[in-house]
Amino acid sequence: MQLIRSDLHIDFIGKRKIALIISAIMMLTSLGALAVKGLNFGIDFTGGTLVEVRFDKAPAIADVRDAISPKGYGNAVIQEFGSPEEILIRVQNKEEENSSVISTGILDGLGEKFGADAIEMRRIEFVGPQVGEELTRAGIMAVLISMLAILIYVTFRFEFRFALGADAALLHDITIVLGLFALTGKEFSLPVIAALLTVIGYSLNDTIVVFDRIRENFAANRKRKNQEDEYKVVNDSVNQTLSRTIMTSFTTLLVVLALFFLGGEVIHDFAFALIAGILVGTYSSIYVASPVMLSLSARFKSNESEIKEMEARP
């Protein structure tokens, strides 16, 4: 089934200034939210207490949360650990609250709902803030290294102006996703870092497909006389790949929406980051990557020898 007509021709490049204004508003809003509200870091980053409890019978995660909410731990991260009977509860320590107080409160809440004989405390661990700082640095480095690697790869595969367009789109996507987490106050945890890296890969794949078609059409239209000719080639390329872009985004989004609504509390924020990343990544591959690449054409103009070299590359 073809969702997009093959003869469809939308003037994407002609709307690039409007798209630039929209992108600027979204990025400024995201940066403002990050500066004012900041991210709601989970215990992976801030430090906290981990409690493992074994039940006689597998409980529902919602029932476990209802049991510990009256004790002040309704925002805890709760997940199965190994088997349905093993439950892992992660709680961020409040001021002047140690792990023994937290574990006692959790046990009391669970005992009142499930019965003291139905639960068994398996372990209590404290994650210090020093570990959280190391994880923060490691997460930032992972994102920066991946963007640097992409810059090198796209420069080798295409041209430097293509690489800058791809990295601009990725920076755009990451900033907006982080801004959404700051605006909504959702917990920023290690799974969300994994989602960000997944978004980078997804967005890059989408951009590379468009860039491949642009490169093919540049090679087939060597007699480009001015920048308007390049605009037409790029616009035609985006339209030619639009059906593939929409279909890929739509099918991927269906799976992630299923995770978001049916996957439970554990992967809720992970799925939220992916949904935002897919939507923003699809937008940026059309309205950010290619227009940025075109805006650099005057400085990184391809001559005839460069076109031949592009044709020869795999």
C-alpha positions in Angstrom: 0.0 0.0 0.0 1.4 3.4 -1.0 0.5 6.1 1.5 2.1 9.0 -0.6 1.3 9.5 -4.2 4.3 9.1 -6.5 3.5 12.3 -8.4 3.2 14.4 -5.3 5.4 17.5 -5.3 5.6 19.6 -2.2 7.8 22.7 -2.0 9.7 21.7 1.1 12.8 23.9 0.4 10.6 26.9 -0.4 9.2 26.6 3.1 12.6 26.4 4.7 12.5 29.9 6.3 9.2 29.1 8.0 10.6 25.7 9.2 13.7 27.6 10.4 11.5 29.9 12.6 9.6 26.8 13.9 12.8 25.0 14.7 14.3 28.1 16.4 11.2 28.5 18.6 11.3 24.8 19.6 15.0 24.9 20.3 14.9 28.2 22.3 12.0 26.9 24.3 13.9 23.6 25.0 17.1 25.5 26.0 15.0 27.8 28.2 13.3 24.8 29.9 16.7 23.1 30.5 18.2 26.3 31.9 15.2 27.2 34.2 13.7 23.8 35.2 16.6 21.4 34.3 16.3 17.7 34.0 14.6 15.5 36.6 17.5 13.1 37.0 16.7 9.6 38.3 18.6 7.8 41.0 21.0 6.5 38.4 22.4 10.0 38.4 21.5 11.6 41.7 22.0 8.6 44.0 19.4 6.7 45.9 18.4 3.4 47.4 17.7 0.1 45.7 15.5 -2.5 47.5 14.9 -6.0 46.2 11.9 -7.8 47.6 10.6 -11.4 46.9 6.9 -12.2 47.0 5.2 -15.5 47.5 3.1 -14.8 44.5 3.8 -12.5 41.6 2.2 -9.1 42.4 1.0 -6.5 40.0 3.3 -3.5 39.6 0.4 -1.2 40.2 -0.5 -2.9 43.5 3.1 -2.6 44.7 3.1 1.1 43.9 -0.3 1.6 45.6 1.2 -0.1 48.7 4.2 2.1 49.0 2.6 5.4 47.9 1.1 6.2 51.4 4.7 6.0 52.8 5.8 8.7 50.4 7.4 6.5 47.7 4.9 6.7 44.9 7.5 8.0 42.4 9.7 5.0 42.9 10.9 3.0 39.9 9.4 -0.5 40.2 10.2 -3.4 38.0 10.4 -7.2 37.8 13.9 -8.6 38.4 14.6 -12.1 37.0 11.2 -13.5 37.8 7.7 -12.1 38.4 8.0 -12.8 42.1 11.2 -10.7 42.4 10.6 -7.0 42.5 13.2 -4.2 42.3 12.3 -0.9 43.9 14.5 2.2 43.3 13.9 5.3 45.4 15.6 8.7 45.4 16.8 9.6 48.9 15.3 12.7 50.4 17.3 15.0 52.6 18.5 13.4 55.9 16.9 10.1 54.9 19.1 7.0 54.9 18.6 3.7 53.2 17.4 1.9 56.4 14.5 4.4 56.8 13.5 3.9 53.2 13.6 0.1 53.4 11.6 0.0 56.6 9.0 2.3 55.1 8.7 0.1 51.9 8.5 -3.1 54.0 5.8 -1.6 56.2 3.8 -0.5 53.2 4.1 -3.9 51.4 3.3 -5.8 54.6 0.1 -3.8 55.2 -1.2 -4.6 51.7 0.2 -8.1 51.0 0.9 -9.4 54.5 4.3 -9.5 56.3 4.6 -13.3 55.7 4.1 -12.9 51.9 7.2 -10.8 51.4 11.0 -11.3 52.0 13.6 -8.6 51.9 16.5 -9.8 49.7 18.9 -6.8 49.6 19.3 -3.1 50.1 21.9 -1.1 48.2 22.8 2.6 48.2 23.8 4.3 44.9 26.1 7.2 45.8 26.1 10.6 44.1 29.7 10.0 42.9 28.5 7.1 40.7 25.7 9.4 39.4 28.3 12.1 38.4 30.3 9.4 36.5 27.2 8.2 34.7 26.3 11.8 33.8 29.8 12.3 32.3 29.6 9.0 30.5 26.2 9.7 29.0 27.3 13.1 27.7 30.5 11.6 26.3 28.5 8.9 24.6 26.3 11.4 22.8 29.3 13.7 21.8 31.4 10.8 20.5 28.5 9.5 18.4 28.0 12.9 16.9 31.7 13.3 16.1 31.8 9.8 14.6 28.8 10.8 12.4 30.6 14.0 11.3 33.6 12.0 10.2 31.5 9.2 8.5 29.2 11.6 6.5 32.2 13.7 5.5 33.9 10.7 4.1 30.8 9.3 2.5 29.5 12.6 1.1 31.0 16.0 1.7 31.7 18.2 4.7 28.6 20.4 4.0 26.4 17.2 4.1 28.1 16.2 7.4 27.3 19.6 9.0 23.7 19.3 7.9 23.4 15.9 9.4 25.0 17.0 12.7 22.8 20.1 12.8 19.7 17.9 12.5 20.9 15.6 15.3 21.7 18.5 17.6 18.2 19.8 16.8 16.6 16.5 17.7 18.5 15.9 20.9 17.9 19.5 22.2 14.1 19.2 21.6 13.8 15.8 23.2 15.8 17.0 26.2 13.6 20.1 26.3 10.5 17.9 26.4 11.8 16.0 29.4 12.6 19.3 31.2 9.1 20.7 30.4 7.2 17.6 31.4 9.4 16.8 34.4 9.7 13.2 33.4 12.5 11.2 35.0 15.8 11.3 33.1 17.5 7.9 33.6 19.9 5.6 31.9 17.2 4.0 29.6 16.5 7.6 28.4 20.2 7.9 27.5 19.8 4.7 25.5 16.7 6.2 23.8 18.6 9.3 22.9 21.4 7.2 21.2 18.6 5.2 19.4 17.1 8.5 18.2 20.5 9.6 16.9 20.8 6.4 14.9 17.2 6.6 13.6 17.4 10.3 12.6 20.8 9.7 10.9 19.4 6.8 8.9 16.5 8.9 7.7 18.9 11.7 6.7 21.3 9.5 4.9 18.5 8.1 2.7 17.6 11.7 1.7 21.3 12.6 1.2 21.9 9.5 -1.0 19.1 10.6 -3.3 20.4 14.2 -3.4 23.9 12.9 -4.3 22.5 10.7 -7.1 20.4 13.6 -8.5 23.4 16.0 -8.2 25.4 13.6 -10.3 22.6 13.2 -12.8 22.2 17.0 -13.1 25.8 18.2 -13.6 24.7 21.4 -15.5 23.4 23.1 -12.4 24.0 26.8 -13.1 23.0 28.5 -9.9 21.7 27.9 -6.4 18.1 27.8 -7.5 19.0 24.7 -9.6 20.4 23.1 -6.5 17.2 24.0 -4.6 15.1 22.2 -7.2 17.3 19.1 -7.2 17.2 18.9 -3.4 13.4 19.5 -3.3 12.9 16.8 -5.9 15.1 14.4 -3.9 13.1 15.0 -0.7 9.8 14.4 -2.5 11.2 11.2 -4.1 12.1 9.8 -0.7 9.0 11.1 1.1 7.0 7.9 0.8 9.8 5.8 2.3 10.3 8.4 5.1 6.6 8.5 6.1 6.2 4.7 5.9 9.3 4.0 8.0 8.3 6.6 10.6 4.7 5.4 10.7 5.5 1.7 11.2 8.2 2.4 13.8 5.8 4.8 15.6 3.2 2.0 15.9 5.6 -0.2 17.7 6.8 2.5 20.1 3.2 3.6 20.8 2.5 0.0 21.8 5.4 0.1 24.2 4.3 3.5 25.6 0.7 2.4 26.4 1.2 -1.3 27.1 4.8 -1.7 28.2 4.3 -0.6 31.8 5.9 2.0 34.0 9.4 0.7 33.6 9.9 1.6 29.9 7.3 4.5 29.8 9.9 7.3 29.8 12.1 5.3 27.3 9.2 5.0 24.9 8.3 8.7 25.4 11.8 9.7 24.3 11.6 7.4 21.2 8.2 8.8 20.2 9.4 12.4 20.5 12.6 11.5 18.7 10.9 9.8 15.8 8.5 12.7 15.2 11.3 15.3 15.5 13.8 13.2 13.6 11.4 12.8 10.6 10.8 16.6 10.6 14.6 17.4 10.8 15.6 15.1 8.0 13.3 17.1 5.7 13.4 20.6 7.1 16.8 20.9 8.9 19.5 18.6 7.4 18.9 19.5 3.7 18.3 23.3 4.1 21.5 23.6 6.3 23.5 21.7 3.7 22.1 24.0 1.0 22.9 27.1 3.0 26.6 26.0 3.0 26.7 25.5 -0.7 28.3 28.8 -1.4 31.3 27.9 0.8 31.4 24.2 0.0 30.5 24.3 -3.7 30.9 21.1 -5.5 32.9 21.3 -8.8 32.9 18.9 -11.6 35.8 16.8 -10.2 33.9 16.4 -6.8 30.8 15.2 -8.6 32.9 12.5 -10.4 34.4 11.5 -7.1 31.0 11.2 -5.5 29.8 8.9 -8.4 32.8 6.7 -7.8 32.2 6.3 -4.1 30.1 3.3 -2.9 
